[in-house]
């Protein structure tokens, strides 16, 4: 489960992605991730949010290997 957010402040754009990986059978939380976009420059809030999602997806995939 998770969420994706973005915001614009005084011309600055950023996106964030938060994911919690839960074992459905036990309800145990296996991992938590909260990642910013990491972009120095973005053309849109959408681009910033998608960059954050990409970073989070890579971290989740690495944790589940």
Residue pairs with C-beta under 8 A, 6 or more apart in sequence:
1 19
1 20
1 22
2 17
2 18
2 19
2 20
2 33
2 56
3 17
3 18
4 15
4 16
4 17
4 18
4 49
4 52
4 53
5 15
5 16
5 18
5 49
6 13
6 14
6 15
6 16
6 45
6 46
6 48
6 49
6 52
7 13
7 14
7 45
8 45
13 37
13 39
13 42
13 44
13 45
13 47
13 48
14 36
14 37
14 39
14 42
14 48
15 36
15 37
15 39
15 42
15 45
15 47
15 48
15 49
15 50
15 51
15 52
15 53
16 34
16 35
16 36
16 37
16 49
16 52
17 33
17 34
17 35
17 49
17 52
17 53
17 55
17 56
18 32
18 33
18 34
18 35
18 56
19 31
19 32
19 33
19 56
19 60
20 29
20 31
20 32
20 33
21 29
21 30
21 31
21 32
21 33
21 60
21 63
21 64
22 28
22 29
22 30
23 30
30 63
31 60
31 63
31 64
33 56
33 59
33 60
33 63
35 52
35 55
35 56
35 59
36 52
36 55
37 48
37 49
37 51
37 52
37 55
38 51
38 52
38 55
39 47
39 48
39 51
42 48
42 51
